[in-house]
């Protein structure tokens, strides 16, 4: 018997034997710039093995058509925490830096705030990269404050503590972006900071202020240590949500200790294996505390593999981080935003070792959490979030979970996917791959249409043969922009309204 969608959360809780006092814990592990093919369970031809992630897949559900909402990191992280497409925020393209202002709107419901209000302990460890409101030192009247005017001795606003997390330990942005200092709660550890020089190559980082003793190579091990310590303080009396946003295998690519050279492939491969080790240690810590059975563990990445991994070296090692996919990080093509996504929950997933080709987005976390505890989201939250619980329950779906999914590239290009059809609302990659923005061959169609079932590598633009598909998907995309949501409910406002999206592609889909 098929369960109605709204009952899926109730079904899972009943299966898990959960009650209000024994709601499942949630550990969300986010790798940084890691491709689908970098997990050996998802790539039979992988040049290295990821045994801990493979076991996670064997004991849970691995999704083969999972996507970040953007092909780069700041916007993807916004969607993970808010259940809202990143382009509805004030950031319409690109990524933030370590000194960028807070991106999540004050008062917006996040996964952390939603769960905290329902009795969860909430903590974050690792890379924030969603902006902070730094305190500024006194400057002359009418003078514009700059990065050099930040007062690191003062608390900052707009960070994890302002977005529902009770505890935070991590860094402000990517590990190659200053400031280089540990943050705890809403304070910088080790202030004052002093300038350091940048570094080049795969161990790249930019010049900027750093705390005394801060070493890039120590960051991933320290993130693991802090996450394990947090789990070690938990017990079965209070459910918890831990968001572990790792800084690897993003640049600087610095595998540490026993992992340096372990795979005999590339330093990037070694770093991926070090990430795998962190996952294994987290699961072991849950088991040691007796929390394993009723903890939902999710592993994914914020976007596809970056060119910084050195594709030439990977090819020489017979490894493809985005196997069979076109493009990479930053692109509108599948390699930019199709990501590994593995879910393990012993008490709630009764049929383990499954591969699911259901189309999902990382924005779906918020709705999944709400359904998992048997509640609904407010109408003003999670506008692009759809619960994955029916898939985890093994329910035979009568229809896809999502009507469609929207993709976004680093330069703000859109694509919309429905079933096998994917419409890219531009003529190029929108990112770093060829054809780069503005470099499409003369005479190229304004849009690109691909049938991913017939052409998963996006090699052939079939737009001329299917004008009806273009019209349907373009109109749907336009409605998602104008309604401020892609789920049922009252119209919501995008930051900046809709005028920012009135580009050439929208002009072609007037009512």
C-alpha positions as CSV (number, residue, x, y, z in Angstrom):
1,X,0.0,0.0,0.0
2,X,1.3,3.4,-0.9
3,X,1.5,5.9,1.9
4,X,0.3,9.5,1.3
5,X,3.3,11.8,1.2
6,X,2.2,13.7,4.3
7,X,2.3,10.4,6.3
8,X,5.9,9.5,5.3
9,X,7.4,11.2,8.4
10,X,4.9,9.5,10.6
11,X,5.8,6.1,9.0
12,X,9.5,6.6,9.5
13,X,9.0,7.6,13.2
14,X,6.9,4.6,13.8
15,X,9.4,2.3,12.1
16,X,12.2,3.8,14.2
17,X,10.2,3.6,17.4
18,X,10.8,7.3,17.9
19,X,8.8,9.7,20.1
20,X,9.1,13.3,20.9
21,X,11.8,12.3,23.5
22,X,13.7,10.0,21.1
23,X,13.7,12.0,17.8
24,X,16.7,11.0,15.6
25,X,19.9,12.8,15.8
26,X,21.2,14.4,12.6
27,X,24.8,14.6,11.5
28,X,25.3,16.4,8.1
29,X,28.8,16.1,6.8
30,X,29.6,18.5,3.9
31,X,32.8,18.0,1.9
32,X,34.2,20.9,0.0
33,X,34.7,20.5,-3.8
34,X,34.4,16.7,-4.0
35,X,33.1,14.9,-7.1
36,X,30.7,12.0,-7.4
37,X,33.5,9.9,-8.7
38,X,35.7,10.6,-5.7
39,X,33.6,8.1,-3.7
40,X,34.5,4.6,-4.7
41,X,31.0,3.3,-4.0
42,X,29.7,5.6,-6.7
43,X,32.6,5.0,-9.2
44,X,33.6,1.5,-10.0
45,X,36.7,2.8,-11.8
46,X,37.9,5.1,-8.9
47,X,41.7,5.2,-8.6
48,X,41.4,5.1,-4.8
49,X,39.1,3.5,-2.3
50,X,36.9,5.3,0.3
51,X,36.0,2.4,2.6
52,X,34.1,4.4,5.2
53,X,31.9,6.1,2.7
54,X,31.4,2.8,0.9
55,X,30.2,1.3,4.1
56,X,27.9,4.3,4.7
57,X,26.3,3.5,1.3
58,X,26.1,-0.2,2.0
59,X,24.2,0.5,5.2
60,X,22.0,3.2,3.8
61,X,20.9,4.9,0.6
62,X,23.1,6.4,-2.0
63,X,21.6,8.9,-4.4
64,X,22.9,9.0,-8.0
65,X,21.0,12.2,-9.1
66,X,21.6,14.5,-6.2
67,X,22.4,18.2,-6.7
68,X,23.7,21.2,-4.9
69,X,21.6,24.3,-5.7
70,X,24.7,26.1,-7.1
71,X,27.9,25.0,-8.7
72,X,29.9,27.0,-6.1
73,X,30.1,27.0,-2.3
74,X,28.6,30.1,-0.7
75,X,25.3,29.8,-2.5
76,X,25.1,26.1,-2.0
77,X,25.5,26.5,1.8
78,X,22.8,29.1,1.8
79,X,20.4,26.6,0.3
80,X,21.4,23.7,2.6
81,X,20.6,25.7,5.7
82,X,17.5,27.7,4.5
83,X,15.8,25.2,2.1
84,X,15.7,28.1,-0.4
85,X,17.4,28.4,-3.7
86,X,20.5,30.5,-3.4
87,X,19.5,33.0,-6.1
88,X,16.6,34.2,-3.9
89,X,19.1,35.7,-1.6
90,X,21.0,39.0,-2.1
91,X,23.8,37.1,-3.8
92,X,23.0,36.5,-7.5
93,X,26.4,35.2,-8.6
94,X,29.8,34.4,-7.3
95,X,30.9,33.5,-3.8
96,X,31.6,35.5,-0.7
97,X,35.0,35.9,1.1
98,X,36.2,35.8,4.6
99,X,35.2,39.5,5.1
100,X,31.8,39.4,3.3
101,X,28.7,40.5,5.2
102,X,26.2,37.9,6.5
103,X,24.1,36.5,3.7
104,X,21.3,34.7,5.6
105,X,18.6,37.2,6.3
106,X,17.8,38.1,9.9
107,X,14.9,36.1,11.2
108,X,14.9,33.5,8.4
109,X,14.2,30.0,9.5
110,X,17.2,27.7,9.1
111,X,17.6,24.0,9.7
112,X,19.4,24.8,13.0
113,X,16.8,27.3,14.2
114,X,13.9,25.1,13.3
115,X,15.3,22.1,15.1
116,X,16.5,24.1,18.1
117,X,13.0,25.4,18.6
118,X,11.8,21.8,18.8
119,X,14.2,20.7,21.5
120,X,17.3,19.8,19.5
121,X,20.9,20.8,20.6
122,X,22.5,22.4,17.6
123,X,26.2,22.8,16.7
124,X,28.4,23.6,13.7
125,X,32.0,22.7,13.1
126,X,34.0,23.8,10.1
127,X,33.7,26.2,7.2
128,X,30.9,28.8,7.5
129,X,31.4,30.8,4.2
130,X,28.0,32.6,4.5
131,X,29.4,36.0,5.6
132,X,29.9,37.6,9.0
133,X,29.2,41.1,10.3
134,X,32.6,41.9,11.6
135,X,33.1,44.7,14.1
136,X,34.9,47.6,12.7
137,X,37.6,49.6,14.5
138,X,37.0,53.4,14.7
139,X,37.7,55.2,11.4
140,X,37.6,58.8,10.5
141,X,34.2,60.4,10.1
142,X,32.6,59.6,6.7
143,X,35.5,57.2,5.9
144,X,34.7,53.8,4.5
145,X,35.8,50.9,6.7
146,X,38.0,48.3,4.9
147,X,39.1,44.8,5.8
148,X,42.1,46.3,7.6
149,X,39.8,48.1,9.9
150,X,38.2,44.9,11.4
151,X,38.5,44.7,15.1
152,X,39.1,41.0,15.7
153,X,38.9,41.4,19.4
154,X,35.2,42.2,19.2
155,X,32.4,39.6,18.7
156,X,31.0,39.3,15.1
157,X,27.4,39.0,14.1
158,X,25.4,37.2,11.5
159,X,27.2,33.9,11.9
160,X,26.2,30.5,13.1
161,X,25.0,31.6,16.5
162,X,22.7,34.1,14.8
163,X,21.3,31.4,12.6
164,X,20.2,28.9,15.2
165,X,23.4,27.1,16.2
166,X,24.1,27.0,19.9
167,X,27.8,26.1,19.4
168,X,30.2,26.9,16.6
169,X,33.9,26.2,16.0
170,X,35.4,26.8,12.6
171,X,36.6,29.3,10.1
172,X,35.0,32.2,8.3
173,X,35.2,31.0,4.7
174,X,37.3,28.7,2.4
175,X,40.6,27.7,3.8
176,X,42.4,29.7,1.0
177,X,40.6,32.9,2.1
178,X,41.7,35.2,5.0
179,X,41.3,35.7,7.8
180,X,43.2,32.6,8.9
181,X,42.0,32.1,12.5
182,X,39.8,29.8,14.5
183,X,36.4,31.1,15.4
184,X,34.5,29.9,18.5
185,X,31.0,31.0,19.1
186,X,31.1,34.7,17.9
187,X,34.7,35.4,18.8
188,X,38.1,35.0,17.1
189,X,40.6,32.9,18.9
190,X,44.2,34.2,18.9
191,X,43.6,37.9,18.2
192,X,45.3,40.1,17.2
193,X,46.0,38.8,13.7
194,X,49.1,39.5,11.7
195,X,49.5,39.5,7.9
196,X,51.0,36.4,6.2
197,X,52.0,35.9,2.6
198,X,50.0,33.8,0.1
199,X,51.0,30.5,-1.3
200,X,50.7,29.0,-4.8
201,X,49.9,25.8,-6.6
202,X,47.6,23.1,-5.1
203,X,48.6,24.3,-1.7
204,X,47.2,27.7,-2.6
205,X,46.0,30.3,-0.2
206,X,45.7,34.1,-0.5
207,X,47.7,36.6,1.5
208,X,45.9,38.1,4.5
209,X,45.7,38.3,8.3
210,X,46.3,35.2,10.4
211,X,46.4,34.2,14.0
212,X,49.6,33.2,15.6
213,X,50.2,29.5,15.1
214,X,47.4,28.9,12.6
215,X,48.5,26.3,10.2
216,X,46.4,25.3,7.2
217,X,47.5,21.6,7.3
218,X,46.1,21.3,10.8
219,X,42.6,22.4,9.9
220,X,41.0,19.2,8.7
221,X,42.3,17.2,11.7
222,X,41.2,19.9,14.1
223,X,37.7,19.9,12.6
224,X,37.5,16.1,13.1
225,X,38.7,16.5,16.7
226,X,36.1,19.1,17.5
227,X,33.3,17.1,15.9
228,X,34.2,14.0,17.9
229,X,34.4,16.0,21.1
230,X,30.9,17.3,20.5
231,X,29.5,13.8,19.8
232,X,31.3,12.7,23.0
233,X,29.3,15.1,25.0
234,X,25.9,13.9,23.8
235,X,23.6,11.3,25.2
236,X,20.2,9.8,24.4
237,X,18.2,12.3,26.4
238,X,18.4,15.2,23.9
239,X,18.5,14.9,20.1
240,X,21.2,16.9,18.4
241,X,22.0,18.4,15.0
242,X,25.6,18.6,14.0
243,X,26.6,20.3,10.8
244,X,30.2,19.3,10.0
245,X,31.3,21.5,7.1
246,X,34.8,20.2,6.2
247,X,37.4,22.4,4.4
248,X,38.6,19.5,2.2
249,X,39.4,18.5,-0.4
250,X,39.2,22.2,-1.4
251,X,42.5,24.2,-1.8
252,X,44.9,24.3,-0.1
253,X,45.2,20.6,-0.9
254,X,47.3,19.4,2.0
255,X,46.9,15.8,3.0
256,X,48.4,15.4,6.5
257,X,50.6,12.7,8.1
258,X,49.7,9.1,7.1
259,X,47.5,10.3,4.2
260,X,50.2,12.1,2.4
261,X,51.0,9.7,-0.5
262,X,48.7,7.1,0.8
263,X,46.8,6.5,-2.5
264,X,49.9,6.6,-4.7
265,X,47.8,8.7,-7.2
266,X,47.7,12.5,-6.5
267,X,47.7,14.8,-3.5
268,X,44.0,15.4,-4.3
269,X,43.3,11.6,-4.1
270,X,45.1,11.5,-0.7
271,X,43.0,14.4,0.6
272,X,39.8,12.6,-0.5
273,X,40.9,9.6,1.5
274,X,41.6,11.7,4.5
275,X,38.0,13.1,4.2
276,X,36.8,9.5,4.1
277,X,38.7,8.8,7.3
278,X,37.0,11.6,9.1
279,X,33.6,10.1,8.1
280,X,34.6,6.8,9.5
281,X,35.7,8.4,12.8
282,X,32.4,10.2,13.1
283,X,30.4,7.0,12.7
284,X,32.7,5.2,15.2
285,X,32.1,8.0,17.7
286,X,28.4,7.7,17.4
287,X,28.7,3.9,18.0
288,X,30.9,4.5,21.0
289,X,28.2,6.7,22.6
290,X,25.4,4.3,21.8
291,X,23.9,6.9,19.4
292,X,24.5,5.1,16.1
293,X,21.1,3.4,15.5
294,X,19.0,6.5,15.8
295,X,21.3,9.0,14.1
296,X,20.7,10.1,10.5
297,X,24.1,10.7,8.9
298,X,24.2,12.5,5.6
299,X,27.4,12.8,3.5
300,X,27.5,15.1,0.5
301,X,29.6,17.9,-1.1
302,X,28.9,21.6,-1.8
303,X,29.5,21.3,-5.5
304,X,31.4,19.2,-8.1
305,X,35.2,18.7,-8.3
306,X,37.3,21.8,-8.9
307,X,39.9,22.2,-11.6
308,X,42.3,22.8,-8.7
309,X,42.4,19.1,-8.3
310,X,44.4,19.0,-11.5
311,X,42.4,17.1,-14.1
312,X,45.5,16.2,-16.1
313,X,47.1,14.5,-13.1
314,X,43.9,12.7,-12.3
315,X,43.6,11.5,-15.8
316,X,47.2,10.2,-15.7
317,X,46.1,8.3,-12.5
318,X,43.1,6.9,-14.4
319,X,40.6,8.7,-12.3
320,X,37.6,10.8,-13.3
321,X,36.1,12.8,-10.4
322,X,32.9,13.5,-12.4
323,X,32.6,10.2,-14.3
324,X,30.7,10.6,-17.6
325,X,29.6,14.1,-16.7
326,X,30.3,17.4,-18.6
327,X,32.0,20.3,-16.8
328,X,33.2,20.8,-13.2
329,X,32.8,23.2,-10.3
330,X,31.3,26.6,-11.3
331,X,29.5,25.2,-14.4
332,X,25.9,24.9,-15.3
333,X,26.7,21.5,-16.7
334,X,26.2,18.3,-14.5
335,X,29.8,18.2,-13.4
336,X,29.3,21.5,-11.6
337,X,26.4,20.5,-9.3
338,X,25.8,16.8,-9.4
339,X,27.2,15.6,-6.1
340,X,27.7,12.5,-3.9
341,X,24.8,12.1,-1.5
342,X,24.7,9.2,0.9
343,X,22.2,8.8,3.8
344,X,22.6,6.2,6.6
345,X,20.0,5.8,9.4
346,X,19.9,2.3,10.9
347,X,16.6,2.8,12.8
348,X,14.8,4.4,9.9
349,X,16.1,2.8,6.7
350,X,15.1,-0.8,6.8
351,X,16.2,-1.7,3.3
352,X,19.8,-0.7,3.1
353,X,22.4,-0.8,0.3
354,X,20.0,0.9,-2.1
355,X,20.9,3.2,-5.0
356,X,18.2,5.8,-5.7
357,X,18.0,7.7,-9.0
358,X,15.4,10.1,-7.5
359,X,16.1,13.7,-8.3
360,X,16.9,15.6,-5.1
361,X,18.5,18.9,-4.1
362,X,20.5,19.8,-1.0
363,X,17.8,22.4,-0.2
364,X,15.6,19.4,0.7
365,X,17.2,19.0,4.2
366,X,14.8,21.4,5.9
367,X,11.6,19.8,4.7
368,X,13.1,16.4,5.4
369,X,13.8,17.4,9.0
370,X,10.3,18.7,9.5
371,X,8.7,15.5,8.1
372,X,11.0,13.4,10.2
373,X,9.7,14.9,13.4
374,X,6.1,14.8,12.1
375,X,5.7,18.6,11.7
376,X,5.1,21.1,8.9
377,X,7.2,24.0,7.8
378,X,5.9,27.6,8.1
379,X,4.6,28.9,4.8
380,X,7.5,31.5,4.8
381,X,10.2,28.9,5.1
382,X,11.8,26.2,3.0
383,X,10.3,27.6,-0.2
384,X,12.3,25.1,-2.4
385,X,12.6,22.2,0.1
386,X,11.0,18.8,-0.5
387,X,11.1,15.9,1.9
388,X,13.2,12.9,1.0
389,X,11.6,10.7,3.6
390,X,9.5,8.6,1.2
391,X,12.7,7.5,-0.5
392,X,14.4,6.7,2.7
393,X,11.3,4.7,3.8
394,X,11.6,2.7,0.6
395,X,8.1,3.8,-0.5
396,X,7.2,3.1,-4.1
397,X,6.6,6.5,-5.5
398,X,3.6,7.2,-7.8
399,X,5.3,10.4,-9.0
400,X,8.7,12.1,-8.6
401,X,9.2,13.9,-5.3
402,X,10.1,17.1,-7.1
403,X,8.2,18.8,-9.9
404,X,11.6,20.1,-11.2
405,X,14.9,21.3,-10.0
406,X,16.8,24.6,-10.7
407,X,20.5,24.8,-11.2
408,X,22.8,27.8,-11.0
409,X,26.3,28.6,-12.0
410,X,29.0,30.9,-10.7
411,X,28.1,33.7,-13.1
412,X,24.4,33.5,-12.3
413,X,23.3,31.4,-15.3
414,X,20.2,29.2,-14.8
415,X,19.1,25.7,-15.9
416,X,16.0,23.9,-15.1
417,X,15.6,20.1,-15.0
418,X,12.4,18.1,-15.2
419,X,12.6,14.3,-15.8
420,X,15.2,13.7,-18.5
421,X,15.0,17.2,-19.9
422,X,17.4,19.9,-18.9
423,X,17.1,23.4,-20.3
424,X,20.2,25.7,-19.8
425,X,19.1,29.3,-20.1
426,X,22.3,30.5,-21.8
427,X,24.6,29.4,-24.6
428,X,27.7,28.5,-22.5
429,X,29.0,26.9,-19.4
430,X,28.2,29.8,-17.1
431,X,31.5,28.9,-15.4
432,X,35.1,27.9,-16.0
433,X,34.7,25.2,-18.6
434,X,34.5,25.7,-22.4
435,X,32.6,27.4,-23.8
436,X,33.2,30.0,-21.2
437,X,30.7,32.9,-20.7
438,X,30.7,35.1,-23.7
439,X,32.8,32.6,-25.7
440,X,30.1,30.4,-27.3
441,X,30.7,29.9,-31.0
442,X,29.1,32.5,-33.3
443,X,25.6,31.4,-34.3
444,X,25.1,29.2,-31.2
445,X,21.5,29.0,-30.0
446,X,20.6,31.2,-27.1
447,X,19.7,28.2,-25.0
448,X,20.8,24.6,-24.6
449,X,18.5,21.6,-24.2
450,X,19.7,18.2,-23.3
451,X,18.0,14.9,-22.8
452,X,20.0,13.4,-19.9
453,X,18.5,9.9,-20.4
454,X,19.8,9.7,-23.9
455,X,22.8,12.0,-23.5
456,X,24.0,12.1,-19.9
457,X,27.3,13.8,-21.0
458,X,25.3,16.8,-22.5
459,X,27.0,16.5,-25.9
460,X,24.1,17.4,-28.2
461,X,21.9,20.5,-28.0
462,X,18.5,19.3,-29.2
463,X,16.7,22.6,-28.7
464,X,15.7,23.0,-32.4
465,X,13.8,19.6,-32.3
466,X,11.8,20.3,-29.1
467,X,10.4,23.8,-29.0
468,X,7.5,22.6,-26.9
469,X,9.9,21.4,-24.1
470,X,11.7,24.7,-24.2
471,X,8.5,26.6,-23.8
472,X,7.2,24.4,-21.0
473,X,10.4,24.5,-18.9
474,X,11.1,28.2,-19.6
475,X,7.6,29.1,-18.4
476,X,8.0,26.9,-15.3
477,X,11.4,28.5,-14.5
478,X,9.8,32.0,-14.9
479,X,7.0,31.0,-12.5
480,X,9.5,29.8,-9.9
481,X,11.3,33.2,-10.0
482,X,8.1,35.2,-9.8
483,X,6.4,33.2,-7.1
484,X,9.4,33.2,-4.9
485,X,9.1,29.5,-4.4
486,X,8.9,26.2,-6.2
487,X,6.7,24.4,-3.7
488,X,3.0,24.9,-3.0
489,X,2.1,28.0,-0.9
490,X,1.7,31.7,-0.8
491,X,3.9,33.9,-3.0
492,X,7.2,34.9,-1.3
493,X,9.6,37.7,-2.1
494,X,13.1,37.2,-3.5
495,X,15.7,39.5,-2.2
496,X,15.7,42.4,-4.6
497,X,12.3,41.4,-6.1
498,X,12.3,39.9,-9.6
499,X,13.7,42.7,-11.6
500,X,17.2,41.3,-11.3
501,X,16.0,38.2,-13.3
502,X,14.4,40.1,-16.1
503,X,17.1,39.0,-18.5
504,X,16.9,37.9,-22.1
505,X,15.8,34.4,-21.1
506,X,12.7,35.6,-19.2
507,X,11.7,37.9,-22.1
508,X,11.2,34.8,-24.2
509,X,8.6,33.4,-21.9
510,X,6.0,36.2,-21.5
511,X,2.5,35.1,-20.5
